[in-house]
Amino acid sequence: MRRSAILLTVLLAGCGATVKPTPMTNGRDGAVISCDGLLYNWKICDTAARKTCPRGYDVVDREEKKNHTDYGSYTTRKLVVSCRQ
């Protein structure tokens, strides 16, 4: 039971899209968007990118990793975008 509670906490804590504004080397505004957890997918990252960059964006990097723990596995996703001006 304790393992199930810990796993659920880890999975729920990692859910959602986190947006970190980041200046890009080309002088444009950009963002690093993380959408981690089993309940989220790339659509959540793309929606966050559209909200962050209302005029559109170019994808700089897209990364997905599967992480394994003693209590199960979870997926981390990172999308780096450069906002169009």
Rosetta constraint file for C-alpha pairs under 8 A:
AtomPair CA 1 CA 5 HARMONIC 6.36 0.50
AtomPair CA 2 CA 6 HARMONIC 6.26 0.50
AtomPair CA 3 CA 7 HARMONIC 6.07 0.50
AtomPair CA 3 CA 71 HARMONIC 6.65 0.50
AtomPair CA 4 CA 8 HARMONIC 6.08 0.50
AtomPair CA 4 CA 71 HARMONIC 7.90 0.50
AtomPair CA 5 CA 9 HARMONIC 6.16 0.50
AtomPair CA 6 CA 10 HARMONIC 6.21 0.50
AtomPair CA 6 CA 71 HARMONIC 7.83 0.50
AtomPair CA 7 CA 11 HARMONIC 6.14 0.50
AtomPair CA 7 CA 71 HARMONIC 5.85 0.50
AtomPair CA 7 CA 72 HARMONIC 7.16 0.50
AtomPair CA 8 CA 12 HARMONIC 6.05 0.50
AtomPair CA 9 CA 13 HARMONIC 5.85 0.50
AtomPair CA 10 CA 14 HARMONIC 6.25 0.50
AtomPair CA 11 CA 15 HARMONIC 6.56 0.50
AtomPair CA 11 CA 37 HARMONIC 5.67 0.50
AtomPair CA 11 CA 38 HARMONIC 6.81 0.50
AtomPair CA 11 CA 74 HARMONIC 7.07 0.50
AtomPair CA 12 CA 37 HARMONIC 7.10 0.50
AtomPair CA 14 CA 36 HARMONIC 5.24 0.50
AtomPair CA 14 CA 37 HARMONIC 5.12 0.50
AtomPair CA 15 CA 35 HARMONIC 6.72 0.50
AtomPair CA 15 CA 36 HARMONIC 5.19 0.50
AtomPair CA 15 CA 37 HARMONIC 4.68 0.50
AtomPair CA 15 CA 38 HARMONIC 7.31 0.50
AtomPair CA 15 CA 39 HARMONIC 6.59 0.50
AtomPair CA 15 CA 40 HARMONIC 6.64 0.50
AtomPair CA 16 CA 34 HARMONIC 7.78 0.50
AtomPair CA 16 CA 35 HARMONIC 5.43 0.50
AtomPair CA 16 CA 36 HARMONIC 6.27 0.50
AtomPair CA 16 CA 37 HARMONIC 7.42 0.50
AtomPair CA 16 CA 40 HARMONIC 6.72 0.50
AtomPair CA 16 CA 44 HARMONIC 7.77 0.50
AtomPair CA 17 CA 33 HARMONIC 6.47 0.50
AtomPair CA 17 CA 34 HARMONIC 5.35 0.50
AtomPair CA 17 CA 35 HARMONIC 4.37 0.50
AtomPair CA 17 CA 36 HARMONIC 7.09 0.50
AtomPair CA 17 CA 44 HARMONIC 6.65 0.50
AtomPair CA 17 CA 45 HARMONIC 6.28 0.50
AtomPair CA 17 CA 48 HARMONIC 6.84 0.50
AtomPair CA 18 CA 33 HARMONIC 5.54 0.50
AtomPair CA 18 CA 34 HARMONIC 5.06 0.50
AtomPair CA 18 CA 35 HARMONIC 6.55 0.50
AtomPair CA 19 CA 31 HARMONIC 6.39 0.50
AtomPair CA 19 CA 32 HARMONIC 5.89 0.50
AtomPair CA 19 CA 33 HARMONIC 4.55 0.50
AtomPair CA 19 CA 34 HARMONIC 6.60 0.50
AtomPair CA 19 CA 48 HARMONIC 7.40 0.50
AtomPair CA 20 CA 31 HARMONIC 5.41 0.50
AtomPair CA 20 CA 32 HARMONIC 5.17 0.50
AtomPair CA 20 CA 33 HARMONIC 6.33 0.50
AtomPair CA 21 CA 29 HARMONIC 7.45 0.50
AtomPair CA 21 CA 30 HARMONIC 5.90 0.50
AtomPair CA 21 CA 31 HARMONIC 4.28 0.50
AtomPair CA 21 CA 32 HARMONIC 6.48 0.50
AtomPair CA 22 CA 29 HARMONIC 6.48 0.50
AtomPair CA 22 CA 30 HARMONIC 4.98 0.50
AtomPair CA 22 CA 31 HARMONIC 4.83 0.50
AtomPair CA 22 CA 32 HARMONIC 6.69 0.50
AtomPair CA 23 CA 27 HARMONIC 6.79 0.50
AtomPair CA 23 CA 28 HARMONIC 6.38 0.50
AtomPair CA 23 CA 29 HARMONIC 4.93 0.50
AtomPair CA 23 CA 30 HARMONIC 5.46 0.50
AtomPair CA 23 CA 31 HARMONIC 7.52 0.50
AtomPair CA 24 CA 28 HARMONIC 5.47 0.50
AtomPair CA 24 CA 29 HARMONIC 5.92 0.50
AtomPair CA 24 CA 30 HARMONIC 5.77 0.50
AtomPair CA 24 CA 82 HARMONIC 6.74 0.50
AtomPair CA 28 CA 82 HARMONIC 6.40 0.50
AtomPair CA 28 CA 83 HARMONIC 6.37 0.50
AtomPair CA 28 CA 84 HARMONIC 7.27 0.50
AtomPair CA 28 CA 85 HARMONIC 7.37 0.50
AtomPair CA 29 CA 82 HARMONIC 6.07 0.50
AtomPair CA 29 CA 83 HARMONIC 5.54 0.50
AtomPair CA 29 CA 84 HARMONIC 7.99 0.50
AtomPair CA 30 CA 80 HARMONIC 7.35 0.50
AtomPair CA 30 CA 81 HARMONIC 5.41 0.50
AtomPair CA 30 CA 82 HARMONIC 4.23 0.50
AtomPair CA 30 CA 83 HARMONIC 5.32 0.50
AtomPair CA 31 CA 49 HARMONIC 7.83 0.50
AtomPair CA 31 CA 52 HARMONIC 7.69 0.50
AtomPair CA 31 CA 80 HARMONIC 5.78 0.50
AtomPair CA 31 CA 81 HARMONIC 5.47 0.50
AtomPair CA 31 CA 82 HARMONIC 6.74 0.50
AtomPair CA 31 CA 83 HARMONIC 7.95 0.50
AtomPair CA 32 CA 78 HARMONIC 6.86 0.50
AtomPair CA 32 CA 79 HARMONIC 5.83 0.50
AtomPair CA 32 CA 80 HARMONIC 4.49 0.50
AtomPair CA 32 CA 81 HARMONIC 6.60 0.50
AtomPair CA 33 CA 45 HARMONIC 6.37 0.50
AtomPair CA 33 CA 48 HARMONIC 7.38 0.50
AtomPair CA 33 CA 49 HARMONIC 7.28 0.50
AtomPair CA 33 CA 78 HARMONIC 5.65 0.50
AtomPair CA 33 CA 79 HARMONIC 5.02 0.50
AtomPair CA 33 CA 80 HARMONIC 6.17 0.50
AtomPair CA 33 CA 81 HARMONIC 7.97 0.50
AtomPair CA 34 CA 45 HARMONIC 6.91 0.50
AtomPair CA 34 CA 76 HARMONIC 7.34 0.50
AtomPair CA 34 CA 77 HARMONIC 5.62 0.50
AtomPair CA 34 CA 78 HARMONIC 4.59 0.50
AtomPair CA 34 CA 79 HARMONIC 6.41 0.50
AtomPair CA 35 CA 40 HARMONIC 6.42 0.50
AtomPair CA 35 CA 41 HARMONIC 6.95 0.50
AtomPair CA 35 CA 42 HARMONIC 7.42 0.50
AtomPair CA 35 CA 44 HARMONIC 6.77 0.50
AtomPair CA 35 CA 45 HARMONIC 5.81 0.50
AtomPair CA 35 CA 76 HARMONIC 6.52 0.50
AtomPair CA 35 CA 77 HARMONIC 5.24 0.50
AtomPair CA 35 CA 78 HARMONIC 6.54 0.50
AtomPair CA 36 CA 40 HARMONIC 6.58 0.50
AtomPair CA 36 CA 41 HARMONIC 7.97 0.50
AtomPair CA 36 CA 74 HARMONIC 7.83 0.50
AtomPair CA 36 CA 75 HARMONIC 5.96 0.50
AtomPair CA 36 CA 76 HARMONIC 4.39 0.50
AtomPair CA 36 CA 77 HARMONIC 5.63 0.50
AtomPair CA 37 CA 74 HARMONIC 5.79 0.50
AtomPair CA 37 CA 75 HARMONIC 5.47 0.50
AtomPair CA 37 CA 76 HARMONIC 6.38 0.50
AtomPair CA 38 CA 74 HARMONIC 6.24 0.50
AtomPair CA 38 CA 75 HARMONIC 6.46 0.50
AtomPair CA 40 CA 44 HARMONIC 6.28 0.50
AtomPair CA 41 CA 45 HARMONIC 7.13 0.50
AtomPair CA 42 CA 46 HARMONIC 6.16 0.50
AtomPair CA 42 CA 77 HARMONIC 7.60 0.50
AtomPair CA 43 CA 47 HARMONIC 6.04 0.50
AtomPair CA 44 CA 48 HARMONIC 6.25 0.50
AtomPair CA 45 CA 49 HARMONIC 6.18 0.50
AtomPair CA 45 CA 78 HARMONIC 7.99 0.50
AtomPair CA 45 CA 79 HARMONIC 6.78 0.50
AtomPair CA 46 CA 50 HARMONIC 6.23 0.50
AtomPair CA 47 CA 51 HARMONIC 6.33 0.50
AtomPair CA 48 CA 52 HARMONIC 6.08 0.50
AtomPair CA 49 CA 53 HARMONIC 5.91 0.50
AtomPair CA 49 CA 57 HARMONIC 7.41 0.50
AtomPair CA 49 CA 81 HARMONIC 7.16 0.50
AtomPair CA 50 CA 54 HARMONIC 5.56 0.50
AtomPair CA 50 CA 55 HARMONIC 7.99 0.50
AtomPair CA 50 CA 56 HARMONIC 6.48 0.50
AtomPair CA 50 CA 57 HARMONIC 7.46 0.50
AtomPair CA 52 CA 83 HARMONIC 7.98 0.50
AtomPair CA 53 CA 57 HARMONIC 6.03 0.50
AtomPair CA 53 CA 83 HARMONIC 5.20 0.50
AtomPair CA 53 CA 84 HARMONIC 7.12 0.50
AtomPair CA 55 CA 83 HARMONIC 7.22 0.50
AtomPair CA 55 CA 84 HARMONIC 5.85 0.50
AtomPair CA 55 CA 85 HARMONIC 6.59 0.50
AtomPair CA 56 CA 83 HARMONIC 6.10 0.50
AtomPair CA 56 CA 84 HARMONIC 5.44 0.50
AtomPair CA 57 CA 81 HARMONIC 6.10 0.50
AtomPair CA 57 CA 82 HARMONIC 5.44 0.50
AtomPair CA 57 CA 83 HARMONIC 4.30 0.50
AtomPair CA 57 CA 84 HARMONIC 5.14 0.50
AtomPair CA 58 CA 81 HARMONIC 5.58 0.50
AtomPair CA 58 CA 82 HARMONIC 5.20 0.50
AtomPair CA 58 CA 83 HARMONIC 6.46 0.50
AtomPair CA 58 CA 84 HARMONIC 7.13 0.50
AtomPair CA 59 CA 79 HARMONIC 7.33 0.50
AtomPair CA 59 CA 80 HARMONIC 6.13 0.50
AtomPair CA 59 CA 81 HARMONIC 4.59 0.50
AtomPair CA 59 CA 82 HARMONIC 6.45 0.50
AtomPair CA 60 CA 79 HARMONIC 7.75 0.50
AtomPair CA 60 CA 80 HARMONIC 5.33 0.50
AtomPair CA 60 CA 81 HARMONIC 5.27 0.50
AtomPair CA 60 CA 82 HARMONIC 6.57 0.50
AtomPair CA 61 CA 78 HARMONIC 7.80 0.50
AtomPair CA 61 CA 79 HARMONIC 5.84 0.50
AtomPair CA 61 CA 80 HARMONIC 4.97 0.50
AtomPair CA 61 CA 81 HARMONIC 7.08 0.50
AtomPair CA 62 CA 77 HARMONIC 7.53 0.50
AtomPair CA 62 CA 78 HARMONIC 5.78 0.50
AtomPair CA 62 CA 79 HARMONIC 4.60 0.50
AtomPair CA 62 CA 80 HARMONIC 6.38 0.50
AtomPair CA 63 CA 77 HARMONIC 5.68 0.50
AtomPair CA 63 CA 78 HARMONIC 5.15 0.50
AtomPair CA 63 CA 79 HARMONIC 6.54 0.50
AtomPair CA 64 CA 75 HARMONIC 7.00 0.50
AtomPair CA 64 CA 76 HARMONIC 5.74 0.50
AtomPair CA 64 CA 77 HARMONIC 4.46 0.50
AtomPair CA 64 CA 78 HARMONIC 6.49 0.50
AtomPair CA 65 CA 75 HARMONIC 5.69 0.50
AtomPair CA 65 CA 76 HARMONIC 5.33 0.50
AtomPair CA 65 CA 77 HARMONIC 6.55 0.50
AtomPair CA 66 CA 73 HARMONIC 6.75 0.50
AtomPair CA 66 CA 74 HARMONIC 5.82 0.50
AtomPair CA 66 CA 75 HARMONIC 4.49 0.50
AtomPair CA 66 CA 76 HARMONIC 6.46 0.50
AtomPair CA 67 CA 73 HARMONIC 5.41 0.50
AtomPair CA 67 CA 74 HARMONIC 5.37 0.50
AtomPair CA 67 CA 75 HARMONIC 6.01 0.50
AtomPair CA 67 CA 76 HARMONIC 7.46 0.50
AtomPair CA 68 CA 72 HARMONIC 5.96 0.50
AtomPair CA 68 CA 73 HARMONIC 4.22 0.50
AtomPair CA 68 CA 74 HARMONIC 6.60 0.50
AtomPair CA 69 CA 73 HARMONIC 5.79 0.50
